[in-house]
Amino acid sequence: MIWQDPIYLWLLLTIPVILIIIWYRLRGVRKAQKKYFSKELFDSLRKGYWQAGSSVKTILFIIGFIFLLVALAGPKVGTEVREVKRRGIDMLIALDLSASMNAEDVRPSRLEKSKFEINRLIERLKGDRVGLVVFTGEAYLQSPMTLDYSALKLFLEIVDTEQMPSSATDFNAAMETALAAFESLEENENSADAAKVLLIISDGEDHGQSFDESLADLVQNSIAVYTLGIGTSEGTTIPLYEANSGQLIGYKRDREGKVVTTSLQRDILRQIASKANGNYYEIERGNDGIDAFLARVDELEKGEFSSQEYADFKNQYQWMGALGLLCFVCSAMFPGHKKKQE
């Protein structure tokens, strides 16, 4: 058995308090009886009073109160089998983890803003399979395609520029890894009509080899590529922080010792999107978001990914509530007095 809202079970501690109050009240009545009334007078004033019936009424009321408290806590017992049908798209998010993504021209930083917007995207999805690729000069499948959005968020949370061996950016590596991820999806005839989408989130700086061939392979496999540029045209420096304290210790420099400046290279991202049947979106300020892409996702053709059954605990609060109300009714109707036999 599990509980929906177990906090209500703490109210059961009020039962002993109620019993103590009833006990003190009866004790007070007995003391007053002995002090002001004789037994014969008291019995005549309470003519027809049924002590056992009154006790039963009180017990039924307390039992009903207990059942209602248990019902409020939401007991779940046994299993309930449900049929689940999911319709959506296949989406892979490729996130740039190059050093330039630590730039703070978009607050709090390009990378943190990207992670925030990806989380917003995940929260809006319903039935879409989503995976995560991280890339710099190399690319890795951080999370395979999944319908488990909680797991995907955990993978996203640990993403950091320090996890990658290279600080440069290579779109070709990201595209090759993305294509392999799409091809590795389990065959599902019901999802054949689902749109396949690759969303690349980057500041657009490319230091890798030509990606034309990899992009053409994506298009040939009916994978639309959308790009999200993050950063400003003016550009900014790349801060370096001490790992333990988080204190600013300087700014990234090139081999000649000059401070590196990074800016949004939107032309490359626009080129990728236009060649792969996608669109280019942009985040230049902290209050910009991924909403335009979210609206586009809602328009894409969806396929049925799964039709599965799963077991869940079955709610039983209605029975507890019904028993509680029944006890209240019985308590109200049970006689506390009875006719005295002649």
Wavefront OBJ file of the C-alpha trace (Angstrom):
o trace
v 0.000 0.000 0.000
v 1.151 3.526 -0.794
v -0.385 6.910 0.001
v -1.239 9.829 -2.279
v -1.048 12.476 0.481
v 0.416 10.788 3.584
v 0.603 14.112 5.436
v -3.089 13.714 6.336
v -2.226 10.620 8.376
v -0.733 12.938 10.997
v -4.303 14.038 11.777
v -4.880 10.584 13.268
v -2.962 11.904 16.276
v -6.044 13.980 17.085
v -8.003 10.788 17.925
v -6.354 10.288 21.353
v -6.961 13.976 22.059
v -10.666 13.581 21.245
v -10.895 10.489 23.484
v -9.252 12.358 26.362
v -11.691 15.279 25.938
v -14.661 12.872 26.008
v -13.259 11.147 29.090
v -12.792 14.463 30.953
v -16.282 15.565 29.971
v -17.892 12.361 31.330
v -15.776 12.641 34.455
v -17.039 16.188 34.973
v -20.637 15.077 34.530
v -20.205 12.337 37.156
v -18.642 14.756 39.638
v -21.477 17.256 39.133
v -24.034 14.468 39.563
v -22.607 13.372 42.891
v -22.320 16.949 44.114
v -25.745 18.336 43.193
v -28.080 15.380 42.610
v -29.086 12.214 44.304
v -28.931 9.077 42.183
v -32.733 8.786 42.127
v -33.221 12.418 41.034
v -30.540 12.202 38.378
v -32.038 8.995 36.954
v -35.488 10.586 36.788
v -34.117 13.623 34.947
v -32.452 11.340 32.399
v -35.450 9.090 32.044
v -35.053 6.862 28.983
v -31.322 7.629 28.570
v -29.457 4.594 27.189
v -25.822 4.545 28.259
v -24.813 1.709 25.905
v -26.524 3.380 22.934
v -24.754 6.670 23.640
v -21.404 4.861 23.778
v -22.114 3.143 20.456
v -22.961 6.521 18.846
v -19.646 7.985 20.049
v -17.632 4.965 18.871
v -19.272 5.050 15.412
v -18.506 8.768 15.097
v -14.829 8.262 15.960
v -14.493 5.295 13.569
v -16.118 7.365 10.800
v -13.668 10.208 11.493
v -10.739 7.772 11.208
v -12.003 6.408 7.876
v -12.343 9.937 6.459
v -8.796 10.856 7.495
v -7.493 7.690 5.832
v -9.498 8.554 2.695
v -7.934 12.034 2.629
v -4.472 10.420 2.680
v -5.376 8.605 -0.554
v -4.605 4.907 0.013
v -3.542 2.988 -3.101
v -3.667 -0.800 -3.035
v -3.221 -3.483 -5.677
v -2.659 -2.741 -9.346
v -4.552 -1.112 -12.133
v -3.736 -1.879 -15.766
v -4.000 0.976 -18.227
v -3.453 1.180 -21.946
v -1.086 3.944 -23.013
v -0.835 5.289 -26.544
v 1.824 7.876 -27.338
v 1.901 10.003 -30.451
v 4.710 12.395 -31.195
v 7.879 13.109 -33.143
v 11.439 11.823 -32.948
v 13.648 14.685 -31.777
v 17.348 14.855 -31.074
v 18.859 17.927 -29.423
v 22.526 18.633 -30.201
v 24.004 20.987 -27.604
v 27.283 22.811 -28.191
v 29.640 22.471 -25.208
v 32.569 24.443 -26.571
v 34.293 26.909 -24.244
v 32.570 29.842 -25.953
v 29.240 28.627 -24.532
v 30.438 29.890 -21.140
v 30.240 33.464 -22.428
v 27.833 35.621 -20.428
v 26.449 37.942 -23.095
v 23.207 35.974 -22.551
v 22.496 35.653 -18.840
v 23.439 33.710 -16.834
v 25.569 32.211 -19.631
v 24.975 30.810 -23.093
v 25.145 27.240 -21.798
v 22.940 27.760 -18.729
v 20.372 29.638 -20.797
v 20.401 26.796 -23.343
v 19.826 24.197 -20.611
v 16.978 26.284 -19.187
v 15.268 26.508 -22.582
v 15.760 22.779 -23.235
v 14.046 22.072 -19.922
v 11.149 24.291 -21.012
v 11.003 22.364 -24.267
v 10.916 19.008 -22.449
v 8.100 20.196 -20.174
v 5.987 21.109 -23.199
v 6.449 17.798 -25.019
v 3.744 15.143 -24.915
v 4.558 11.714 -26.260
v 7.620 12.772 -28.273
v 10.795 10.688 -28.156
v 13.745 12.917 -27.331
v 17.489 12.354 -27.105
v 20.508 14.531 -26.337
v 23.830 14.825 -28.160
v 26.657 16.962 -26.752
v 29.454 18.089 -29.009
v 32.594 20.173 -29.393
v 35.347 18.846 -31.660
v 33.840 15.432 -30.867
v 30.261 14.371 -30.253
v 28.648 11.950 -27.814
v 25.147 10.623 -27.358
v 24.474 11.892 -23.831
v 20.959 10.408 -23.752
v 19.432 8.022 -26.306
v 15.901 8.599 -27.603
v 13.504 8.219 -24.729
v 9.989 8.903 -23.526
v 11.284 9.204 -19.958
v 11.589 12.973 -19.658
v 12.732 12.800 -16.021
v 15.758 10.742 -17.028
v 16.500 13.144 -19.876
v 16.475 16.083 -17.442
v 18.984 14.276 -15.234
v 21.318 13.809 -18.202
v 20.902 17.477 -19.092
v 21.599 18.638 -15.544
v 25.133 17.195 -15.495
v 26.093 18.673 -18.872
v 29.107 20.985 -18.627
v 31.815 22.339 -20.929
v 34.477 20.666 -18.765
v 33.223 17.170 -19.678
v 34.461 17.406 -23.255
v 38.099 16.755 -24.277
v 38.047 19.552 -26.880
v 36.982 23.181 -26.582
v 36.487 23.753 -30.340
v 33.255 23.212 -32.311
v 32.671 20.698 -35.095
v 29.150 20.538 -36.540
v 30.131 17.580 -38.702
v 30.749 15.416 -35.614
v 27.365 16.387 -34.177
v 25.557 15.541 -37.416
v 27.247 12.147 -37.795
v 26.387 11.186 -34.200
v 22.814 12.389 -34.644
v 22.364 10.341 -37.824
v 23.674 7.227 -36.085
v 21.229 7.816 -33.209
v 18.264 8.076 -35.577
v 19.335 4.948 -37.456
v 19.658 2.976 -34.218
v 16.024 3.522 -33.246
v 14.119 0.291 -32.937
v 11.918 -0.466 -35.922
v 8.342 0.574 -35.240
v 5.924 0.469 -38.127
v 3.488 2.690 -36.267
v 6.009 5.529 -36.008
v 7.013 5.538 -39.660
v 4.979 8.687 -40.316
v 6.503 10.612 -37.386
v 8.601 13.661 -38.188
v 12.319 13.373 -37.413
v 13.933 16.534 -36.095
v 17.459 17.540 -35.153
v 17.735 20.760 -33.134
v 21.251 22.199 -32.975
v 21.850 24.739 -30.203
v 25.096 26.643 -30.609
v 26.718 30.069 -30.911
v 27.636 29.122 -34.473
v 31.415 29.154 -34.210
v 32.678 26.262 -36.349
v 36.284 25.033 -36.234
v 35.734 21.579 -37.733
v 35.750 20.030 -41.167
v 33.053 20.537 -43.795
v 29.652 19.249 -42.760
v 28.049 19.298 -46.233
v 28.144 15.513 -46.698
v 26.766 14.772 -43.210
v 24.026 17.350 -43.687
v 23.079 15.792 -47.024
v 22.820 12.373 -45.324
v 20.417 13.824 -42.759
v 18.238 15.303 -45.495
v 18.287 12.019 -47.415
v 16.966 10.265 -44.279
v 14.105 12.781 -43.994
v 15.588 14.442 -40.907
v 14.798 18.148 -40.714
v 17.494 20.228 -39.030
v 16.534 23.276 -36.978
v 19.136 25.579 -35.469
v 19.000 27.812 -32.422
v 21.661 30.491 -32.221
v 22.547 31.805 -28.791
v 24.707 34.863 -28.126
v 25.025 38.455 -29.331
v 26.546 39.998 -32.450
v 28.679 42.322 -30.329
v 30.274 39.386 -28.586
v 32.043 39.162 -25.257
v 34.929 37.516 -23.435
v 34.892 33.960 -22.044
v 35.216 33.957 -18.234
v 37.222 31.360 -16.338
v 36.150 30.345 -12.833
v 37.950 28.477 -10.065
v 36.401 24.986 -9.911
v 35.798 24.771 -6.155
v 35.015 28.343 -5.098
v 33.427 29.554 -8.334
v 35.532 32.725 -8.136
v 36.414 34.539 -11.370
v 40.119 33.984 -12.069
v 40.432 35.521 -15.526
v 39.373 35.230 -19.163
v 40.197 32.702 -21.875
v 43.227 33.662 -23.994
v 44.594 32.395 -27.298
v 48.061 30.982 -27.864
v 49.477 34.489 -28.210
v 48.097 35.495 -24.832
v 45.336 37.736 -26.161
v 41.905 37.645 -24.544
v 39.492 35.698 -26.760
v 36.253 37.377 -27.830
v 33.305 35.302 -29.018
v 30.171 36.403 -30.859
v 27.127 34.773 -32.416
v 27.845 33.442 -35.931
v 24.307 33.254 -37.240
v 25.188 32.827 -40.937
v 26.448 29.257 -40.496
v 23.385 28.257 -38.471
v 21.050 29.801 -41.046
v 22.863 27.913 -43.789
v 22.449 24.587 -41.985
v 18.729 25.123 -41.382
v 17.957 26.298 -44.925
v 19.686 23.299 -46.505
v 17.925 20.774 -44.250
v 14.288 21.883 -44.493
v 14.372 23.550 -41.081
v 14.301 27.026 -39.606
v 16.733 29.222 -37.727
v 15.830 30.702 -34.337
v 17.797 32.981 -32.088
v 18.317 33.911 -28.432
v 20.139 37.220 -27.977
v 18.825 38.254 -24.571
v 18.000 36.538 -21.317
v 14.265 37.028 -21.804
v 14.306 35.491 -25.285
v 13.124 31.907 -25.460
v 12.547 28.851 -27.545
v 8.832 29.544 -27.997
v 8.950 29.947 -31.783
v 10.470 26.477 -32.130
v 7.938 25.064 -29.654
v 5.131 26.364 -31.843
v 6.716 24.684 -34.856
v 6.988 21.347 -33.008
v 3.226 21.368 -32.438
v 2.688 21.569 -36.203
v 4.929 18.629 -37.138
v 3.451 15.302 -38.175
v 3.250 12.837 -35.331
v 3.393 9.054 -35.311
v 2.355 6.430 -32.759
v 5.410 5.225 -30.871
v 3.936 2.678 -28.547
v 0.781 1.052 -27.353
v 1.724 -0.538 -24.078
v 0.179 -1.577 -20.827
v 1.542 -0.778 -17.404
v 0.512 -1.485 -13.844
v -0.157 1.214 -11.316
v -1.485 1.260 -7.769
v -5.242 1.587 -7.713
v -6.937 4.325 -5.686
v -9.046 2.997 -2.806
v -9.927 6.284 -1.079
v -13.560 6.110 -2.235
v -14.157 2.997 -0.148
v -12.632 4.598 2.939
v -14.721 7.713 2.396
v -17.908 5.695 1.937
v -17.284 3.717 5.149
v -16.628 6.954 7.011
v -19.895 8.514 5.836
v -21.755 5.279 6.650
v -20.409 5.392 10.207
v -21.530 9.036 10.546
v -25.041 8.154 9.354
v -25.248 5.162 11.717
v -23.992 7.325 14.579
v -26.693 9.917 13.897
v -29.472 7.319 13.583
v -28.466 5.016 16.427
v -30.755 5.639 19.432
v -29.295 7.191 22.566
v -32.581 6.770 24.399
v -35.071 3.943 24.624
v -38.555 3.563 25.921
v -38.699 2.318 29.465
v -40.543 -0.936 29.731
v -43.578 -0.823 32.087
l 1 2 3 4 5 6 7 8 9 10 11 12 13 14 15 16 17 18 19 20 21 22 23 24 25 26 27 28 29 30 31 32 33 34 35 36 37 38 39 40 41 42 43 44 45 46 47 48 49 50 51 52 53 54 55 56 57 58 59 60 61 62 63 64 65 66 67 68 69 70 71 72 73 74 75 76 77 78 79 80 81 82 83 84 85 86 87 88 89 90 91 92 93 94 95 96 97 98 99 100 101 102 103 104 105 106 107 108 109 110 111 112 113 114 115 116 117 118 119 120 121 122 123 124 125 126 127 128 129 130 131 132 133 134 135 136 137 138 139 140 141 142 143 144 145 146 147 148 149 150 151 152 153 154 155 156 157 158 159 160 161 162 163 164 165 166 167 168 169 170 171 172 173 174 175 176 177 178 179 180 181 182 183 184 185 186 187 188 189 190 191 192 193 194 195 196 197 198 199 200 201 202 203 204 205 206 207 208 209 210 211 212 213 214 215 216 217 218 219 220 221 222 223 224 225 226 227 228 229 230 231 232 233 234 235 236 237 238 239 240 241 242 243 244 245 246 247 248 249 250 251 252 253 254 255 256 257 258 259 260 261 262 263 264 265 266 267 268 269 270 271 272 273 274 275 276 277 278 279 280 281 282 283 284 285 286 287 288 289 290 291 292 293 294 295 296 297 298 299 300 301 302 303 304 305 306 307 308 309 310 311 312 313 314 315 316 317 318 319 320 321 322 323 324 325 326 327 328 329 330 331 332 333 334 335 336 337 338 339 340 341 342
